[in-house]
Amino acid sequence: PGTYKPYDLGEEMGVWVNNSDGVTPAVGQAWSTGQSVFPDYTNPRTVEWWTQMCLEFKDVLDYDGIWIDMNEPSNFLRGQYPGCTVNDINNPPYIPTISDRSLAQKTLCPDSKTYLGEHYNTHSLFGWSQAIPTFNVVQQATGKRAFVLSRSTFVGSGKHGGHWLGDNFSEWKDMHLSIIGILEFNLFGIPYIGADICGFNYNTTYELCLRWMQLGSFYPFSRNHN
């Protein structure tokens, strides 16, 4: 407190995703050293907070666009501290074959509270709800067509930002699969889309990276991230 304005102002405005009690902020862990809280972009107050922070940041760094990452929301823990309560929302009778077979794995507990309701019902809207105010504030800050790139998307996200296909591997099959993924996202209404050229995980080879650069020049969103 007192050293990081985004946190202090967020606390004052009450913009975080809360625990199941609907009062105390959900605390997890992300890239920053220590603990993290998670803005609830379905809350109109959070849109005000985010807009102010993005406008002020323009005076610090003269940006052209904003890349919003880790917005699943991503959390390095299985749920927030001190863990998820054992109940039917956090442990429903059917769970898809996902990482560790837990809906809280690498994210927040499903019974966490957002402005629109339980995280169980709003999880997939996190990136979508962040992209809209980001698009608006970038246009306001730059006076130009907004550049917004989001890792998490949903139906309608293509109107407000682009997307990339995530942490792929430096393998020939991943270069092949990138074509399928890009065409699929065009069908989903997100035309500004690309994959990590030459792969994200592992070290690429000269031949693979050469061919991938040739292919990647035709991606709508083209960047080498190896």
Secondary structure, 3 states (H helix, E strand, C coil): CCCCHHHHHHHHHCCECECCCCCCECCECCCCCCCECCECCCCHHHHHHHHHHHHHHHHHCCCCCEEECCCCCCCCCECCCCCCCCCCCCCCCCCCCCHHHCCCECCCCCCCEECCEEHHHHHHHHHHHHHHHHHHHHHHHHCCCCCEEECCCCCCHHHCCEEECCCCECCHHHHHHHHHHHHHHHHCCCCCEECEECCCECCCCHHHHHHHHHHHCCCCCCEECC
